[in-house]
């Protein structure tokens, strides 16, 4: 199933019980992030770390720009998780 395909689940008598479509590796877009709990934690930590670095810094300091980059990176990561999760839900609804 590494290349994708269809999985048929049969009961003891050999009757078809379930059918699942497994997407191939080329069917996911480049921005796809699998929605796992650890990824939500990592994205949240990047965002919070960036906000803490931004606090009390002036625009002329390097740490301000580093904090801004961290906030943008964490925010982008969280948005990609939300978009990926919505895409997964839409694909599941289409299968049913």
N, C-alpha and C positions, 0 to 999 in steps of 0.2 A: 504493500500500500504506500510505499515511498513516492510513487509517481502519481498517486491519486487513484480514484476509482469508486466503485460501489460495493458496499458490504451488505450481504444478505444474512439475516439471523434466522435460523430454522429451529423449530421445536423438535421434540423427540421423535415425532412421527414424520418429520421432514417437511412440514407445512411452513410456509413463509410467515414469520412473525414480525420482523422489522427490516427496514431498508435504510441504510445510512450512506450518504455521499461524503467521501473523504476528498477534500480539495488537494490538488497537486501543488508542488512547491512554487510554480510560476503563477498561481492564481492569487497570491497575496501581493498587495502593493508594497513599494519600498518603505513606506512610512508605518507599516503595520507593526504594532507592539503587542505581544500576547498579554492580555489582562490578568496578571498574577499579583497577589498581595505584595510580594517583595518589591515589585516595580512601582506600586503605588507608594510604598514607604520611601523608596529611593527618590522618586520625584518630589514628594512632600519635603523630605529632608533638604534637598537642593534648594527648593523654594524658600524654606524657612531660614536656611543658612545665608542665602542671599539677602533676605530682609534684615537679618541681624547685622550683616556686614554693612548694609546701607545706612543703618541707624546712626545718626550723629556724625556722618562723614560729609565733607565738603566736596564739591564737584572737582576741585583741583587735586584731590588725593587719588592715588592708584587703587586703594582699597574700595573706594566708591565704585569705580568702573568694574573692578573684579566682582563686587557684590551685585551690580546691575547685570553683568553677564550671567552670574549664577542664578539670579531671579528669572531672567529670560529663558535660560536653559531648563530650569525646573518647571516653569510655566508651560513651555513648549512640550516638554515630556508628558506632563499631566494632560494637556489637551490631546496629544496623540493617543494616550491611553483611553480617553473618553471616546474619541472618534473610532478607535479600533474596536472598542466594546460595542458601540452602536452598530458597526458594520457586522460584527459577529451575530448580534441579535437579529439584524435584518436577514442575514443568510439563513439563520435557523428558522425564521418565520417563512421564508420562501420554500424551504424543504418540507414544511408541514403543509 
